[in-house]
Amino acid sequence: MAESVRDRVWEYLAATGTSVVFGNPGSTELPFFADWPERVRWVMALQEASAVAMADGYAQATGRPSLVTLHSAAGLGNGLCSVYTAFRNRSPVVVLAGQQVRSMHPTDPYLYAEQSTVFPRPYVKWAIEPARAQDVPLAFARALHTAAQRPAGPVFLSVPMDDWDTPAPAVPLRTVGDRFAAGDGELADVAQRLSTARSPVLVVGSEVEREGATALAIELAERTGAAVWVSPHINRTSFPEEHPCFRGQLQPTRKLIREALKDADLVVVLGAPVFVYHVPSDGPCVPQGTELFQLSEDPAVLARADTGTGIRTSLREGIAGLLGQLPEHPDGPLPEPVPRPAPELTAPMRGEYVLRLLGGVLPPDTVIVEEAPTFREVRWRHMPVRQGGDYYNAASGGLGWGLPASVGIALADPSRPVVCLLGDGSAQYSIQALWTAAQLGLRLIVIVLNNGEYAAMKDLSLTFGAHHPPSYDLPGIDITHHAQGYGCTGLRAEGPDSVVEAARTALATQTTTVIDIPIDPRTTALYT
């Protein structure tokens, strides 16, 4: 008997190392689930957006494409917010959606996805519903290669449910390389300027960590004595935040970036846009007379920059090339470390004080998944990422990604503590992801900074002059009992000793623990 489409797909996925599939089941995917291979772990989410976010976190943590199944158009619609985030995160996620049987398409049947490949665009790199059933295995192969090719990102496959039992040929296993380096002459110009600059600055972006080039970025900073900022709204931290060269995170407005870089005569942007803005302001993004070079793998990022010289390169090769062309001399003097004054203890505690407490308890190898927008710009001062690369958030700016993404990240590497830092508003977008974490038996610590409101919206109302907005308060939510209802340990910590004790208890427990911490709801304007 000839091998079916389903057999060929599983054969190919096995050869490429796919051993986990995320999803939320629907009827149009049922033929794919038949004869499920024992070697593959099925991770079920209770909502499609959570399933995609789990796959996104898993792909980022493993550095390999992940696979998620969604239910036709309806399930894809639910999951699109996380598909958009995966696109902004540059995560190689293969999204598989079911489709009605081919013979029924002319009658617009129930659960039919009309123009299925159009629906997820423009936030997928490639989308296909193969013209013939026997082309499905080859489409899977192309999807995996396309998702992983830099700049990485999600791809989409729509497969009619009657395709899976159709005979299909085998797909050859291929290796497709995608590493590349800038020309020596381009890098020589940057290296020469770095070696003579009076006050150089490196702006480090997410591409550095995705490339595994953090150690190279550290060496570049130390050899040149450069100050290091991270890009605005960075979703992966690519530099250790306790390093003497580290200055902090640039704010997403031209005025504040210009002020932060006012002493620089040279700015080298490594793997980030120039720049990501949130609040409008006038003027250039760098001071007059400051020279800027930008290294990135992404031609679109280079093309839309409005200043400086753009150089396309893989970051690992690009930074290594710079190091190879710098003069051989002892490391330059490093900047003085940024002061980190301790926050004042208040009642209730301020969020910054809680972060300081947690930073003193968590091990150095802790992975932080953050979705607490109110504290994003100050977290590094009190709860720093010590090794570089151990921090994730959603590059899209949407909520609901952090909790399920932390499930995928914890599943990818159970040997290290994973802390998901949430606001109480953020937690409610995908609270059902706690069930998946509990079912998987993950060692995951979820910390909810509970100010009883959408504090970021209140802060931004002040920034944008939106006076007298409607209520953004969130009263009456019992997060501890929510956690317990989904099968997790739920704790409430209302003072310094209680926070420290709860964190230590969670670290010692091989299960998912949710710590609800009430904090002061005091509001301030952001980006001012």
MIDO-913309 format. One record per residue (C-alpha): residue in one letter; x, y, z. Coordinates in nm, 3 decimals. Example, Ala and Ser with C-alpha at 12.3 -4.5 7.8 and 13.67 -1.06 7.14 Angstrom:
! MIDO-913309
(a; (1.230; -0.450; 0.780));
(s; (1.367; -0.106; 0.714));
END
This chain:
! MIDO-913309
(m; (0.000; 0.000; 0.000));
(a; (0.135; 0.343; -0.098));
(e; (0.236; 0.583; 0.179));
(s; (-0.025; 0.851; 0.250));
(v; (0.020; 1.227; 0.281));
(r; (-0.004; 1.185; 0.659));
(d; (0.268; 0.915; 0.658));
(r; (0.499; 1.129; 0.445));
(v; (0.447; 1.437; 0.662));
(w; (0.524; 1.249; 0.983));
(e; (0.822; 1.085; 0.812));
(y; (0.960; 1.427; 0.719));
(l; (0.886; 1.583; 1.056));
(a; (1.065; 1.294; 1.228));
(a; (1.369; 1.343; 1.007));
(t; (1.380; 1.714; 1.096));
(g; (1.348; 1.655; 1.470));
(t; (0.993; 1.777; 1.529));
(s; (0.882; 1.610; 1.850));
(v; (0.625; 1.855; 1.992));
(v; (0.304; 1.982; 1.833));
(f; (0.094; 2.255; 1.994));
(g; (-0.270; 2.317; 1.920));
(n; (-0.637; 2.333; 1.997));
(p; (-0.831; 2.062; 1.813));
(g; (-1.108; 2.109; 1.560));
(s; (-1.303; 1.876; 1.332));
(t; (-1.122; 1.977; 1.012));
(e; (-0.789; 1.863; 1.164));
(l; (-0.909; 1.523; 1.286));
(p; (-0.762; 1.320; 0.995));
(f; (-0.418; 1.466; 1.079));
(f; (-0.455; 1.334; 1.435));
(a; (-0.519; 0.976; 1.321));
(d; (-0.244; 0.724; 1.410));
(w; (-0.059; 0.984; 1.616));
(p; (0.308; 0.879; 1.650));
(e; (0.419; 0.792; 2.003));
(r; (0.743; 0.990; 1.967));
(v; (0.552; 1.322; 1.928));
(r; (0.422; 1.512; 2.230));
(w; (0.083; 1.676; 2.185));
(v; (0.048; 1.998; 2.387));
(m; (-0.312; 2.113; 2.404));
(a; (-0.403; 2.473; 2.478));
(l; (-0.754; 2.581; 2.570));
(q; (-0.758; 2.867; 2.319));
(e; (-0.590; 2.914; 1.982));
(a; (-0.399; 3.234; 2.060));
(s; (-0.241; 3.057; 2.355));
(a; (-0.145; 2.761; 2.135));
(v; (0.038; 2.988; 1.889));
(a; (0.213; 3.176; 2.172));
(m; (0.328; 2.847; 2.324));
(a; (0.471; 2.743; 1.987));
(d; (0.636; 3.086; 1.954));
(g; (0.805; 3.058; 2.295));
(y; (0.915; 2.703; 2.221));
(a; (1.062; 2.802; 1.883));
(q; (1.255; 3.093; 2.035));
(a; (1.390; 2.884; 2.322));
(t; (1.498; 2.593; 2.100));
(g; (1.607; 2.798; 1.800));
(r; (1.416; 2.563; 1.568));
(p; (1.081; 2.584; 1.386));
(s; (0.778; 2.472; 1.586));
(l; (0.442; 2.339; 1.466));
(v; (0.096; 2.450; 1.581));
(t; (-0.244; 2.330; 1.455));
(l; (-0.549; 2.557; 1.437));
(h; (-0.909; 2.500; 1.343));
(s; (-0.986; 2.627; 0.992));
(a; (-1.076; 2.997; 0.964));
(a; (-1.242; 3.028; 1.306));
(g; (-0.942; 2.897; 1.498));
(l; (-0.700; 3.096; 1.285));
(g; (-0.905; 3.407; 1.363));
(n; (-0.867; 3.344; 1.734));
(g; (-0.495; 3.283; 1.692));
(l; (-0.413; 3.578; 1.466));
(c; (-0.306; 3.809; 1.749));
(s; (-0.034; 3.560; 1.841));
(v; (0.056; 3.503; 1.474));
(y; (0.112; 3.878; 1.450));
(t; (0.331; 3.865; 1.762));
(a; (0.531; 3.572; 1.622));
(f; (0.588; 3.777; 1.307));
(r; (0.715; 4.073; 1.508));
(n; (0.923; 3.838; 1.725));
(r; (1.081; 3.679; 1.415));
(s; (0.981; 3.335; 1.544));
(p; (0.987; 3.036; 1.304));
(v; (0.637; 2.897; 1.368));
(v; (0.465; 2.670; 1.115));
(v; (0.089; 2.724; 1.144));
(l; (-0.121; 2.433; 1.013));
(a; (-0.494; 2.492; 0.970));
(g; (-0.757; 2.243; 0.868));
(q; (-0.984; 2.299; 0.570));
(q; (-1.308; 2.141; 0.450));
(v; (-1.287; 1.853; 0.198));
(r; (-1.208; 1.968; -0.154));
(s; (-1.528; 1.839; -0.318));
(m; (-1.739; 2.061; -0.091));
(h; (-1.560; 2.390; -0.158));
(p; (-1.797; 2.507; -0.438));
(t; (-2.096; 2.494; -0.200));
(d; (-1.942; 2.719; 0.072));
(p; (-1.982; 2.452; 0.341));
(y; (-1.976; 2.485; 0.718));
(l; (-1.621; 2.555; 0.846));
(y; (-1.498; 2.638; 0.496));
(a; (-1.206; 2.886; 0.490));
(e; (-1.261; 3.097; 0.179));
(q; (-0.934; 3.244; 0.049));
(s; (-0.756; 3.065; 0.332));
(t; (-0.408; 3.188; 0.239));
(v; (-0.517; 3.553; 0.239));
(f; (-0.652; 3.553; 0.595));
(p; (-0.317; 3.547; 0.783));
(r; (-0.138; 3.790; 0.552));
(p; (0.064; 4.008; 0.577));
(y; (0.188; 3.857; 0.904));
(v; (0.322; 3.532; 0.762));
(k; (0.624; 3.495; 0.535));
(w; (0.450; 3.244; 0.309));
(a; (0.103; 3.092; 0.287));
(i; (-0.025; 2.800; 0.079));
(e; (-0.313; 2.563; 0.032));
(p; (-0.153; 2.307; -0.203));
(a; (-0.326; 2.266; -0.537));
(r; (-0.305; 1.884; -0.510));
(a; (-0.318; 1.658; -0.208));
(q; (0.008; 1.486; -0.304));
(d; (0.186; 1.823; -0.285));
(v; (0.118; 1.861; 0.090));
(p; (0.439; 1.687; 0.214));
(l; (0.654; 1.904; -0.013));
(a; (0.471; 2.212; 0.114));
(f; (0.560; 2.109; 0.472));
(a; (0.927; 2.089; 0.374));
(r; (0.918; 2.431; 0.213));
(a; (0.733; 2.573; 0.514));
(l; (1.002; 2.458; 0.757));
(h; (1.281; 2.599; 0.540));
(t; (1.098; 2.928; 0.483));
(a; (1.014; 2.977; 0.851));
(a; (1.377; 2.929; 0.952));
(q; (1.535; 3.144; 0.677));
(r; (1.649; 3.478; 0.819));
(p; (1.475; 3.695; 0.898));
(a; (1.275; 3.408; 1.049));
(g; (0.900; 3.420; 1.092));
(p; (0.571; 3.229; 1.083));
(v; (0.437; 3.050; 0.774));
(f; (0.089; 2.912; 0.704));
(l; (-0.042; 2.587; 0.554));
(s; (-0.409; 2.512; 0.489));
(v; (-0.475; 2.141; 0.430));
(p; (-0.816; 2.003; 0.324));
(m; (-0.918; 1.722; 0.556));
(d; (-0.951; 1.461; 0.280));
(d; (-0.589; 1.516; 0.167));
(w; (-0.433; 1.320; 0.452));
(d; (-0.519; 0.971; 0.323));
(t; (-0.411; 1.040; -0.037));
(p; (-0.097; 0.854; -0.158));
(a; (0.206; 1.082; -0.188));
(p; (0.575; 1.053; -0.279));
(a; (0.853; 1.089; -0.025));
(v; (1.018; 1.426; 0.029));
(p; (1.399; 1.437; 0.010));
(l; (1.574; 1.572; 0.317));
(r; (1.780; 1.880; 0.235));
(t; (2.001; 2.126; 0.418));
(v; (1.948; 2.493; 0.338));
(g; (2.205; 2.738; 0.472));
(d; (2.121; 3.100; 0.546));
(r; (2.424; 3.256; 0.712));
(f; (2.597; 3.546; 0.538));
(a; (2.843; 3.822; 0.616));
(a; (2.892; 4.179; 0.505));
(g; (3.186; 4.265; 0.284));
(d; (3.522; 4.319; 0.450));
(g; (3.532; 4.676; 0.323));
(e; (3.199; 4.762; 0.486));
(l; (3.305; 4.618; 0.820));
(a; (3.648; 4.780; 0.794));
(d; (3.483; 5.124; 0.785));
(v; (3.289; 5.052; 1.103));
(a; (3.592; 4.900; 1.279));
(q; (3.807; 5.200; 1.189));
(r; (3.549; 5.441; 1.333));
(l; (3.511; 5.230; 1.649));
(s; (3.887; 5.235; 1.704));
(t; (3.905; 5.615; 1.683));
(a; (3.572; 5.724; 1.831));
(r; (3.589; 5.944; 2.140));
(s; (3.261; 5.818; 2.291));
(p; (3.122; 5.516; 2.104));
(v; (2.781; 5.365; 2.180));
(l; (2.646; 5.023; 2.087));
(v; (2.268; 4.982; 2.058));
(v; (2.199; 4.611; 2.086));
(g; (1.886; 4.447; 1.944));
(s; (1.711; 4.112; 1.952));
(e; (1.895; 3.975; 1.649));
(v; (2.214; 3.949; 1.855));
(e; (2.059; 3.700; 2.099));
(r; (1.874; 3.509; 1.827));
(e; (2.213; 3.463; 1.657));
(g; (2.383; 3.345; 1.974));
(a; (2.616; 3.644; 1.944));
(t; (2.582; 3.793; 2.294));
(a; (2.936; 3.691; 2.395));
(l; (3.069; 3.863; 2.081));
(a; (2.873; 4.181; 2.163));
(i; (3.023; 4.180; 2.515));
(e; (3.373; 4.145; 2.371));
(l; (3.308; 4.428; 2.126));
(a; (3.192; 4.658; 2.407));
(e; (3.487; 4.571; 2.628));
(r; (3.749; 4.613; 2.353));
(t; (3.615; 4.952; 2.250));
(g; (3.500; 5.080; 2.590));
(a; (3.160; 5.153; 2.436));
(a; (2.849; 5.227; 2.638));
(v; (2.570; 4.981; 2.559));
(w; (2.199; 5.056; 2.531));
(v; (1.934; 4.809; 2.424));
(s; (1.688; 4.897; 2.152));
(p; (1.344; 5.039; 2.241));
(h; (1.081; 4.767; 2.294));
(i; (1.338; 4.491; 2.252));
(n; (1.180; 4.145; 2.284));
(r; (1.504; 3.953; 2.358));
(t; (1.777; 4.096; 2.580));
(s; (2.112; 4.052; 2.410));
(f; (2.342; 4.197; 2.675));
(p; (2.382; 4.123; 3.049));
(e; (2.215; 4.403; 3.242));
(e; (2.469; 4.403; 3.529));
(h; (2.767; 4.459; 3.298));
(p; (2.951; 4.792; 3.360));
(c; (2.899; 4.898; 2.998));
(f; (2.521; 4.857; 3.020));
(r; (2.331; 5.187; 3.031));
(g; (1.968; 5.075; 3.006));
(q; (1.689; 5.065; 2.751));
(l; (1.630; 5.345; 2.503));
(q; (1.283; 5.496; 2.527));
(p; (1.058; 5.484; 2.218));
(t; (1.059; 5.852; 2.128));
(r; (1.305; 6.055; 1.921));
(k; (1.355; 6.319; 2.188));
(l; (1.448; 6.072; 2.464));
(i; (1.675; 5.867; 2.234));
(r; (1.854; 6.185; 2.130));
(e; (1.901; 6.281; 2.496));
(a; (2.034; 5.934; 2.587));
(l; (2.288; 5.949; 2.302));
(k; (2.385; 6.315; 2.347));
(d; (2.750; 6.240; 2.435));
(a; (2.808; 5.984; 2.157));
(d; (3.013; 6.067; 1.850));
(l; (2.951; 5.719; 1.703));
(v; (2.649; 5.489; 1.734));
(v; (2.665; 5.130; 1.607));
(v; (2.326; 4.957; 1.603));
(l; (2.355; 4.578; 1.619));
(g; (2.051; 4.381; 1.507));
(a; (1.777; 4.636; 1.568));
(p; (1.572; 4.898; 1.383));
(v; (1.672; 5.265; 1.388));
(f; (1.451; 5.302; 1.592));
(v; (1.118; 5.166; 1.725));
(y; (0.898; 5.461; 1.830));
(h; (0.576; 5.472; 2.031));
(v; (0.524; 5.840; 2.113));
(p; (0.566; 6.109; 1.846));
(s; (0.832; 6.379; 1.885));
(d; (1.019; 6.607; 1.648));
(g; (1.379; 6.620; 1.535));
(p; (1.645; 6.364; 1.448));
(c; (1.691; 6.045; 1.651));
(v; (2.065; 6.103; 1.708));
(p; (2.242; 6.427; 1.794));
(q; (2.370; 6.642; 1.510));
(g; (2.717; 6.532; 1.403));
(t; (2.685; 6.180; 1.547));
(e; (2.772; 5.910; 1.294));
(l; (2.555; 5.597; 1.285));
(f; (2.611; 5.249; 1.140));
(q; (2.343; 4.979; 1.145));
(l; (2.407; 4.604; 1.110));
(s; (2.105; 4.381; 1.051));
(e; (2.002; 4.062; 0.875));
(d; (1.673; 4.221; 0.770));
(p; (1.673; 4.429; 0.448));
(a; (1.339; 4.590; 0.540));
(v; (1.481; 4.717; 0.870));
(l; (1.781; 4.863; 0.686));
(a; (1.568; 5.020; 0.413));
(r; (1.331; 5.208; 0.642));
(a; (1.598; 5.365; 0.864));
(d; (1.604; 5.742; 0.805));
(t; (1.966; 5.798; 0.901));
(g; (2.307; 5.633; 0.899));
(t; (2.477; 5.363; 0.694));
(g; (2.306; 5.023; 0.672));
(i; (2.504; 4.700; 0.638));
(r; (2.329; 4.368; 0.580));
(t; (2.487; 4.076; 0.762));
(s; (2.416; 3.792; 0.998));
(l; (2.501; 3.938; 1.337));
(r; (2.734; 3.660; 1.449));
(e; (2.944; 3.695; 1.135));
(g; (2.916; 4.074; 1.138));
(i; (3.035; 4.125; 1.496));
(a; (3.307; 3.864; 1.455));
(g; (3.419; 4.051; 1.142));
(l; (3.437; 4.378; 1.337));
(l; (3.642; 4.217; 1.611));
(g; (3.879; 4.072; 1.352));
(q; (3.946; 4.418; 1.206));
(l; (3.987; 4.614; 1.528));
(p; (4.347; 4.708; 1.616));
(e; (4.526; 4.472; 1.850));
(h; (4.548; 4.665; 2.176));
(p; (4.439; 4.617; 2.537));
(d; (4.073; 4.658; 2.617));
(g; (3.962; 5.016; 2.657));
(p; (3.851; 5.159; 2.994));
(l; (3.495; 5.057; 3.077));
(p; (3.228; 5.308; 3.175));
(e; (3.126; 5.343; 3.536));
(p; (2.827; 5.117; 3.619));
(v; (2.486; 5.282; 3.624));
(p; (2.370; 5.364; 3.981));
(r; (2.078; 5.152; 4.097));
(p; (1.936; 5.317; 4.410));
(a; (1.708; 5.097; 4.619));
(p; (1.338; 5.192; 4.603));
(e; (1.168; 5.308; 4.919));
(l; (0.945; 5.064; 5.111));
(t; (0.585; 5.185; 5.107));
(a; (0.251; 5.034; 5.204));
(p; (0.132; 4.895; 4.974));
(m; (0.466; 4.819; 4.810));
(r; (0.565; 4.986; 4.485));
(g; (0.625; 4.754; 4.191));
(e; (0.992; 4.859; 4.175));
(y; (1.040; 4.750; 4.537));
(v; (0.888; 4.409; 4.462));
(l; (1.118; 4.367; 4.162));
(r; (1.417; 4.449; 4.384));
(l; (1.310; 4.179; 4.631));
(l; (1.269; 3.924; 4.354));
(g; (1.602; 4.018; 4.197));
(g; (1.771; 3.929; 4.524));
(v; (1.609; 3.585; 4.545));
(l; (1.605; 3.450; 4.189));
(p; (1.908; 3.247; 4.070));
(p; (2.143; 3.402; 3.811));
(d; (2.024; 3.161; 3.539));
(t; (1.657; 3.255; 3.574));
(v; (1.470; 3.307; 3.246));
(i; (1.233; 3.605; 3.260));
(v; (0.923; 3.623; 3.039));
(e; (0.773; 3.968; 3.088));
(e; (0.432; 4.115; 3.016));
(a; (0.413; 4.397; 3.269));
(p; (0.424; 4.708; 3.047));
(t; (0.415; 4.953; 3.338));
(f; (0.751; 4.821; 3.461));
(r; (0.919; 4.730; 3.132));
(e; (1.145; 5.035; 3.124));
(v; (1.261; 5.003; 3.489));
(r; (1.275; 4.628; 3.546));
(w; (1.644; 4.603; 3.451));
(r; (1.743; 4.832; 3.738));
(h; (1.595; 4.604; 4.003));
(m; (1.553; 4.256; 3.851));
(p; (1.836; 4.240; 3.597));
(v; (1.901; 3.973; 3.337));
(r; (2.244; 3.858; 3.448));
(q; (2.358; 3.640; 3.158));
(g; (2.212; 3.814; 2.856));
(g; (1.951; 3.643; 2.642));
(d; (1.739; 3.518; 2.930));
(y; (1.454; 3.762; 2.872));
(y; (1.150; 3.749; 2.642));
(n; (0.852; 3.972; 2.573));
(a; (0.610; 4.032; 2.286));
(a; (0.752; 4.259; 2.017));
(s; (0.397; 4.331; 1.896));
(g; (0.295; 4.523; 2.208));
(g; (-0.018; 4.311; 2.247));
(l; (-0.122; 4.139; 2.567));
(g; (-0.191; 3.770; 2.625));
(w; (0.135; 3.636; 2.484));
(g; (0.352; 3.619; 2.795));
(l; (0.184; 3.347; 2.999));
(p; (0.143; 3.086; 2.721));
(a; (0.484; 3.174; 2.576));
(s; (0.640; 3.098; 2.914));
(v; (0.479; 2.753; 2.893));
(g; (0.657; 2.686; 2.563));
(i; (0.986; 2.825; 2.696));
(a; (0.969; 2.616; 3.016));
(l; (0.886; 2.306; 2.811));
(a; (1.189; 2.367; 2.588));
(d; (1.434; 2.379; 2.880));
(p; (1.306; 2.237; 3.210));
(s; (1.651; 2.255; 3.370));
(r; (1.630; 2.628; 3.446));
(p; (1.377; 2.834; 3.646));
(v; (1.136; 3.029; 3.426));
(v; (0.961; 3.332; 3.576));
(c; (0.665; 3.486; 3.396));
(l; (0.623; 3.845; 3.517));
(l; (0.272; 3.976; 3.450));
(g; (0.045; 4.262; 3.532));
(d; (-0.298; 4.167; 3.663));
(g; (-0.457; 4.298; 3.344));
(s; (-0.216; 4.103; 3.122));
(a; (-0.282; 3.783; 3.314));
(q; (-0.649; 3.778; 3.221));
(y; (-0.590; 3.766; 2.845));
(s; (-0.471; 3.406; 2.851));
(i; (-0.527; 3.285; 3.206));
(q; (-0.635; 2.945; 3.072));
(a; (-0.272; 2.873; 2.977));
(l; (-0.221; 2.784; 3.344));
(w; (-0.413; 2.463; 3.279));
(t; (-0.162; 2.353; 3.013));
(a; (0.129; 2.434; 3.244));
(a; (-0.029; 2.229; 3.524));
(q; (-0.106; 1.936; 3.293));
(l; (0.253; 1.932; 3.166));
(g; (0.387; 1.945; 3.521));
(l; (0.607; 2.243; 3.436));
(r; (0.831; 2.414; 3.687));
(l; (0.705; 2.764; 3.615));
(i; (0.674; 3.065; 3.845));
(v; (0.408; 3.320; 3.749));
(i; (0.437; 3.651; 3.935));
(v; (0.143; 3.890; 3.907));
(l; (0.211; 4.253; 3.998));
(n; (-0.145; 4.336; 4.095));
(n; (-0.233; 4.705; 4.099));
(g; (-0.602; 4.642; 4.032));
(e; (-0.607; 4.830; 3.703));
(y; (-0.471; 4.868; 3.351));
(a; (-0.195; 5.093; 3.485));
(a; (-0.013; 5.129; 3.152));
(m; (-0.330; 5.275; 3.000));
(k; (-0.357; 5.527; 3.283));
(d; (0.008; 5.621; 3.241));
(l; (-0.030; 5.663; 2.865));
(s; (-0.347; 5.869; 2.913));
(l; (-0.128; 6.123; 3.093));
(t; (0.138; 6.101; 2.822));
(f; (-0.107; 6.154; 2.536));
(g; (-0.321; 6.412; 2.718));
(a; (-0.630; 6.188; 2.715));
(h; (-0.795; 6.351; 3.014));
(h; (-1.092; 6.199; 3.198));
(p; (-1.086; 5.856; 3.029));
(p; (-1.332; 5.579; 3.121));
(s; (-1.242; 5.353; 3.409));
(y; (-0.946; 5.121; 3.362));
(d; (-0.991; 4.964; 3.706));
(l; (-1.005; 4.584; 3.749));
(p; (-1.173; 4.512; 4.083));
(g; (-1.293; 4.176; 4.211));
(i; (-1.047; 3.938; 4.036));
(d; (-0.925; 3.655; 4.260));
(i; (-0.605; 3.546; 4.086));
(t; (-0.504; 3.300; 4.358));
(h; (-0.823; 3.100; 4.324));
(h; (-0.803; 3.118; 3.944));
(a; (-0.462; 2.953; 3.966));
(q; (-0.586; 2.683; 4.201));
(g; (-0.886; 2.616; 3.978));
(y; (-0.655; 2.538; 3.686));
(g; (-0.450; 2.297; 3.898));
(c; (-0.162; 2.526; 3.997));
(t; (-0.036; 2.636; 4.337));
(g; (-0.175; 2.982; 4.417));
(l; (-0.010; 3.211; 4.672));
(r; (-0.078; 3.571; 4.778));
(a; (0.213; 3.777; 4.911));
(e; (0.132; 4.112; 5.074));
(g; (0.460; 4.224; 5.234));
(p; (0.837; 4.199; 5.182));
(d; (0.887; 3.888; 5.394));
(s; (0.586; 3.723; 5.232));
(v; (0.719; 3.796; 4.879));
(v; (1.061; 3.649; 4.957));
(e; (0.911; 3.341; 5.125));
(a; (0.669; 3.282; 4.836));
(a; (0.948; 3.312; 4.577));
(r; (1.169; 3.067; 4.766));
(t; (0.879; 2.825; 4.804));
(a; (0.809; 2.844; 4.430));
(l; (1.176; 2.785; 4.344));
(a; (1.179; 2.473; 4.560));
(t; (0.858; 2.334; 4.409));
(q; (0.855; 2.122; 4.094));
(t; (0.521; 2.257; 3.978));
(t; (0.355; 2.571; 3.842));
(t; (0.315; 2.837; 4.112));
(v; (0.127; 3.165; 4.078));
(i; (0.219; 3.445; 4.323));
(d; (-0.031; 3.732; 4.341));
(i; (0.137; 4.045; 4.482));
(p; (-0.075; 4.356; 4.554));
(i; (0.117; 4.675; 4.469));
(d; (0.066; 5.050; 4.486));
(p; (-0.147; 5.169; 4.189));
(r; (0.026; 5.508; 4.173));
(t; (0.028; 5.641; 3.815));
(t; (0.294; 5.844; 3.630));
(a; (0.327; 5.958; 3.269));
(l; (0.537; 5.726; 3.051));
(y; (0.822; 5.840; 2.822));
(t; (0.857; 6.187; 2.974));
END
